[in-house]
Amino acid sequence: MGDHKSPLRTLVLGPDRSGNMLEMIVLHFDDGREMVIHAMPMRAHYRRLLPRPPETKP
């Protein structure tokens, strides 16, 4: 990380097929390839990065 030759990294947060929230790190290479290098259940401190659901009116 930090040098110009390193692939771009993206943090992806979202549910798996069962609805469990995950955190993943994806590498993006210059040739268009992508590689997931980290995947685990989403830690609580990432929850603040997710959009809040709209408020429902009674």
C-alpha positions in Angstrom: 0.0 0.0 0.0 1.1 3.5 -0.6 3.3 3.1 -3.7 2.1 3.8 -7.2 2.7 0.2 -8.3 0.2 -1.3 -5.8 -3.2 -2.3 -7.1 -6.1 -0.1 -6.1 -7.9 -1.6 -3.1 -11.7 -1.3 -2.4 -13.6 -2.1 0.8 -16.9 -3.8 0.0 -19.6 -4.1 2.6 -22.8 -6.0 2.0 -24.8 -9.1 2.6 -24.0 -12.6 1.4 -26.8 -14.8 0.0 -28.0 -15.7 3.5 -28.2 -12.0 4.6 -25.1 -12.1 6.7 -23.1 -8.9 6.5 -19.6 -9.2 5.2 -16.5 -7.0 4.7 -14.3 -7.7 1.8 -11.1 -6.1 0.3 -10.9 -6.3 -3.5 -7.7 -5.6 -5.5 -8.2 -4.0 -8.9 -5.4 -4.6 -11.4 -4.5 -2.5 -14.5 -5.5 -5.3 -16.8 -9.1 -5.4 -15.5 -8.7 -8.4 -13.2 -10.1 -8.2 -9.7 -9.2 -10.4 -6.7 -10.8 -10.6 -3.3 -8.0 -10.8 -0.7 -10.0 -10.5 2.5 -13.5 -11.6 3.5 -15.0 -12.0 6.9 -18.1 -11.2 8.9 -18.5 -7.4 9.0 -17.1 -5.8 12.2 -19.4 -3.4 14.1 -17.2 -0.3 13.4 -18.0 -0.5 9.7 -21.8 -0.2 10.3 -21.5 3.6 10.4 -20.4 3.5 6.7 -23.6 1.9 5.5 -26.6 4.0 4.5 -29.4 4.2 7.0 -32.8 2.8 5.9 -35.5 5.5 5.2 -37.7 6.3 8.2 -41.1 4.7 8.0 -44.3 6.8 8.6 -46.9 5.3 10.9 
